[in-house]
Amino acid sequence: MTENSAPVPDPREEMITIVDENDDVVGAAPRGEAYARGLRHRCAFILARDAEGHVFVHRRTPTKLVFPSLYDMFVGGVVGAGESCDDAALREAEEELGVQGLPRPAPLFKFLYDDGTGKSWWSYVYEVRCDLPVDPQAEEVAWHAFIAEDELERRLDAWEWVPDGLAAYHRLRAFRAS
């Protein structure tokens, strides 16, 4: 740590919004406790595209609390206690892409993700165009690229994707087809 750098906050201590099966707020809890106890919460999923329409794809770092080292076609994360989903979407997109001044992501839809083991979260899906040069957080992103959507489609069966992001992507395809 350099003289001017602050210690990195422990993500397990971040307070997040806790919701019920109807997506009504029922409280707040530290992220680590919410994950350990399977408390339902909210997440923002943002599909980021560059000026050519290519999708930002990345591999998560091995230190991530959830789905370490897996690929994702969304940036995003949990909604903080007292934070709106729209504000979380912008904050998470700017943090993970490493940019400032991103347009507000456009909300598309939400769904209740269930991993089949009793853990579930409300997933808010957004899209944003990022014309800025990206500099993703090293703590969050191990590899990244903007790739054409047909290339992304070819990689769906070849790479190991985060299951909630893959579910959101399949729902996004269905949403666009309707």
N, C-alpha and C positions, 0 to 999 in steps of 0.2 A: 504494500500500500504506500502510495506517495504521500507527501506532506499535505497536498491539497485534496486528496481523494477521501471520500467518506466511506465508512463500512457499508457493504451491500446489505440491505435489509433482508431478513429471513422471510421468504415467501410463505412459509407455513404460518407466520404470525399475522399476515394480512387479513383484515376483517372483511368478510364477504357477506352478501345478502343470502339469507336462507328463505326458501319458498316452499309452498305445499304443492300437492298434485295439480292444483288449479292455477299455479303461478302467482298466488297471493303471498306477499311478504309475511313471514311469521317470526323473523328475527335476524340475527347476525351471529357469526361465529368465526374464529380464526380458520383460515384455509386448511391448515393441517388437520384440525379437529373435524372440519366438515368432510374432508376426504376420508379420514379414519373411521368416522361414524356413518358414512354414506348419507350425509344430509343433502337434501335436494337444494340446488342453487341455480344461478343463471350464468350462462356463458355467451359471449359474443363471438361469432364466426364471421370474418371479413374476407371475401374473395377480392384480392387486389390485382388489378390489371395495369399494364403499362400502356403507353400511347398506341402501341400496335395491337393491343387487345390480348397480349400474352399474359398468362396467369403466373403470379408469384408462387413458387413451390419451394419448400425448404425441408431440411431434416433437422429435427429437434436435437438439442444437446443431450448427452447421456446423464446430465444432472437434473433434468426436468422431473418434477414430482409425479407427473402423469405422462404416460406414453413416451418415456425417454428413447431417443435415437430413432424414432419413427418419422416417416415423411408426412407432410401435411400440405394441402393446397389452400388452407386458410391461415390467416394470422388471427390472433384474438386471445381471449382468456376470460377469466371469471369477472363478474360484475362486483365491484366493491360495495361495502355496506353504505347505503345512502346514495349510491351512484345510479344514474339512469342507464339503461342499456345503450341508448344512443351515445351518451358521453363515454361509456366504457368502450364502445366500438371505436370511436375516434382515438381515445387514449391508447388502447391496445394496438391499433394499426400503426400509429405514429411510433410507439415504443418498439414494436417488433420489426418494423421496416427501417427504423432509425432515421425518421424524417420529422420535420416540423412544417406546419402549414398545409397539411393534407386536407382536401375537401371532406366535409362530413360524409361518412359512408351512408349509402342509401339502404334503408331497411327493406327487406324482401318478404320474409316470413319467419315464423317461429315454430318449433316443434319440441316435444318432450323426448329426449334421448334416453334410452334405457339400455344399459350394458348387459342385461340378462342376469346379473348377480345381485340385484336389488339396489344398485347405484344408478341414479338418473339425474339429469339436469335439463332445465329449459334452455334451449339453444336458439339464439336470435341470429338469423343469417342476414348478412349485409354484403354490399358490393361497393368498391371504390376504385377510381382511376388514380393511379400514382404516376405522375409525370416527373417526379423528383428523383434524383439519384439516391438509391437506397444504401443504407449502411446498417444492416441488422445487428441487433444486440448479440454480442458474442456469448452471453450467458444463456440465450434462448435458441439461437440459430447456429447450427454447425456447418451447414451448406445451404446455398440458395441459388435460384435462377428464375428468370421469367421464361416460361416455355409456352409454345403454342398449345391451344386446347386439344388439338388432335394428338399431339405428343403426350399430353397429360393422360388422355384416354388410353393410349398404348401402354402407359406406365401403371395403370390401375391394377393390373394383375401381376406386374413384375416387381413392384416395390412394396414394402410393408408400410401401410398407411395407418395413421391414427384412426381407430374405429369410429369415433364420433365425427371426425372430419369427413371420412368416407361416407358415413350415413348422411351427413349434411350435403355432400356433393351429389349423391344419388337423388336426394330430395330436390336439390336445386335443378338438376336436369329435368325431373318430373314437373317442377314448377314452371320452367321455361317452355315445356312441351304443351302445357295446358292452355 
